[in-house]
Structures are given as C-alpha cells and as structure tokens.
Amino acid sequence: MTSRKEVAEEIAVRREGLAVTLTELDDALNMKKQSQRLAEKMTASYQQNPTPWWIGVGAVAVVAVSAVAWVLFGDD
C-alpha cells in the first residue's frame, strides 16, 4: 500500500508535468507570440539571404501586373 507521502510526491510530479504542458499550449495558441516569432524568423531569413525574398517580390509583382492587364485589356 502506498503512503500519503508517496501519493503527494506523485501528485506533485504530475502537477509539474501538467504545468509545463499548459505553458506549451499557451505559447502555441498565443497569436501575438506566434506572430512575433514568425517576424523574427522572417527577419533573420532576409538578413541571411535576401535573394529569395526579392525573387518572391518580383513574382508577386508580375502576377499583379498580369492580372490588372488581363482585366483591362481582356475580351469581354
């Protein structure tokens, strides 16, 4: 039979594990923290190698200009 002390220790261990899990869930579901982390990752990525970012900007610009030209000059 387990003693009260052993049960109390087991409860403390499980409570600590749940606290860690809840903290991780809070971090994962906190949109402000997630957006800050994403912004930091994007900034670091751009500073490390900006070329792919500029290629992406160019591709988006080509698509936008093409869409506008299609709307303006396309056959109705």
Beta strands, then each sheet from edge to edge (+ up, - down):
end
